[in-house]
Amino acid sequence: MEIKKRSSPPLFLADNLALDFINSEYGTGENRHDCFDNAQSVIDWLETTGLVPKGTEAPPELLAEARQLRDAARAVVHAAMQSREAELTVINRVLENGRPEVRLTWEKDAGRYRVDVHSGVDSPARLLWPVADALVKLVTDDKFEYVRQCEAHDCILLFHDLSKSHRRRWCSMATCGNRMKVAAFRNRKGS
């Protein structure tokens, strides 16, 4: 049986750029939602996050590269959650090919030096480099231990639990949290 993927608006509830990128595909079974159904939808996501300016053109192969990066990022996060190794070829390719050019320049009018960063938008890797960079920072950070998968039985969304107590259980209290609490209440009442 073929799973039909429906285009859906992106969810931004993970408290982390890389996890929000991974969460651009969510759902289980036949209720699969993919926010990236064409190259423009990837550009729209990047614009929403502020990574590219409005009106950025989508280069060829952006959709394919974004989906490959998302799958690789998901695999790396799940592997890191289990303290095991994952395939890094796609992520390292985006990091290498998309790396922004950083130059030190003299700002004559201000009489000081400044860093000039040119990332360009001429290739999929350059557009997606900030996502790959955010993933690297996430999986190598001491706070990675607070990356969680939603506890709802039918939810695959990931989030970074940055709450003070680190006891967040659901991707969103308004959706999964509420559903799970209602189900628990019904189970208690039914017993």
C-alpha positions in Angstrom: 0.0 0.0 0.0 1.4 3.4 -1.0 1.3 6.2 1.6 -0.3 9.3 0.3 1.5 12.5 1.5 -0.5 15.6 1.8 1.0 19.1 1.8 0.5 20.9 5.1 1.5 24.1 6.7 4.8 23.8 8.7 4.8 23.4 12.4 7.2 25.5 14.4 7.1 24.0 17.9 10.4 22.3 18.5 12.4 25.3 19.9 15.2 24.4 17.5 15.7 25.2 13.8 17.1 21.7 12.9 14.2 20.0 14.7 11.6 22.2 13.1 13.2 21.3 9.7 12.9 17.6 10.6 9.3 18.2 11.7 8.4 19.5 8.3 7.3 15.9 7.6 5.1 14.5 10.3 2.2 12.1 10.9 2.0 8.3 10.9 0.6 5.7 8.5 -1.7 7.2 5.9 -2.0 10.5 7.8 1.5 11.6 6.6 2.0 15.3 6.0 4.9 16.7 4.1 5.3 20.5 4.1 7.8 20.2 1.2 5.8 19.3 -1.9 7.8 21.5 -4.3 10.9 23.8 -4.3 8.8 26.9 -3.6 7.4 25.3 -0.4 11.0 24.8 0.8 11.7 28.5 0.0 8.6 29.5 1.9 9.8 27.5 4.9 13.2 29.2 4.7 11.6 32.6 4.4 9.3 31.9 7.4 12.4 31.1 9.5 14.2 34.2 8.3 17.0 32.3 6.6 16.4 33.8 3.2 14.9 37.1 2.1 11.4 37.3 0.6 11.4 36.6 -3.1 14.3 34.2 -3.1 14.3 32.1 -6.2 14.4 28.3 -5.8 17.4 26.7 -7.5 17.1 23.4 -9.3 17.2 20.4 -7.1 16.2 22.3 -3.9 13.3 20.0 -3.1 15.4 16.8 -3.5 18.3 18.3 -1.5 15.9 19.5 1.3 14.2 16.1 1.6 17.6 14.3 1.6 18.9 16.6 4.3 15.7 16.2 6.4 15.9 12.4 6.2 19.6 12.4 7.1 19.0 14.9 10.0 16.2 12.8 11.4 18.4 9.7 11.3 21.3 11.6 13.0 19.1 12.9 15.8 17.5 9.5 16.4 20.9 7.9 16.4 22.3 10.5 18.8 19.3 9.9 21.1 20.4 6.3 21.3 24.2 7.0 21.4 24.9 5.3 18.1 26.4 6.3 14.8 24.5 7.4 11.7 25.3 8.0 8.1 26.7 11.6 7.7 27.4 11.9 3.9 24.4 14.1 3.1 25.0 16.4 6.1 28.7 16.8 5.5 28.0 17.5 1.8 25.7 20.3 2.6 28.1 21.7 5.2 31.0 21.6 2.7 29.2 22.8 -0.4 27.0 25.4 1.3 29.6 27.0 3.6 29.2 30.8 3.6 32.2 32.9 2.7 33.4 34.9 5.7 35.8 37.8 5.2 37.2 40.4 7.5 36.7 43.9 6.0 37.5 47.4 6.9 34.6 49.7 7.3 36.1 53.1 6.4 33.2 55.3 7.5 33.0 53.7 10.9 36.7 53.3 11.3 36.6 49.7 12.3 36.7 46.1 11.1 33.7 44.0 10.6 32.9 40.5 9.5 31.3 40.3 6.0 29.4 37.0 5.5 28.2 36.1 2.0 26.1 33.0 1.9 24.5 33.4 -1.5 21.4 31.6 -2.7 22.7 30.1 -5.9 22.6 26.5 -4.8 20.5 24.2 -2.6 23.4 23.5 -0.3 23.9 27.3 0.3 20.3 27.7 1.1 20.2 24.7 3.5 23.6 25.2 5.1 22.1 27.1 8.2 19.9 24.1 8.9 22.8 21.6 8.7 24.9 24.0 10.9 22.0 24.1 13.4 21.9 20.3 13.4 25.7 20.1 14.1 25.3 22.5 17.0 22.3 20.6 18.4 23.8 17.1 18.4 27.2 18.3 19.8 25.7 20.5 22.5 25.6 19.5 26.2 21.9 20.2 26.2 21.2 17.6 23.5 20.0 15.3 26.3 16.8 17.4 26.3 15.8 16.5 22.8 12.6 14.5 23.0 10.1 12.8 20.8 6.5 13.6 21.6 5.0 11.0 24.0 1.7 10.8 22.1 1.4 7.3 20.7 0.7 8.5 17.2 3.1 11.5 17.0 6.6 11.5 15.6 7.5 15.1 16.2 10.7 16.0 18.0 11.3 19.0 20.3 14.1 20.5 22.4 12.8 20.7 26.0 14.2 24.0 27.2 11.7 24.3 30.0 13.1 25.0 33.5 12.2 21.6 34.8 12.9 19.7 31.6 9.6 17.7 32.0 7.9 18.6 28.7 6.2 15.5 27.3 4.4 16.6 24.2 5.2 18.5 21.0 2.4 20.9 21.8 0.1 21.0 24.8 -2.6 22.4 22.6 -2.7 19.3 20.4 -1.0 16.1 21.6 -0.9 17.1 25.3 -4.6 17.8 25.3 -5.5 14.7 23.4 -3.4 12.5 25.7 -4.8 14.0 28.9 -8.4 13.6 27.6 -7.7 9.9 26.7 -6.1 9.3 30.2 -9.2 10.9 31.8 -11.5 8.7 29.8 -9.5 5.6 30.7 -9.7 6.5 34.4 -13.5 7.2 34.2 -14.1 4.0 32.3 -12.4 1.8 34.9 
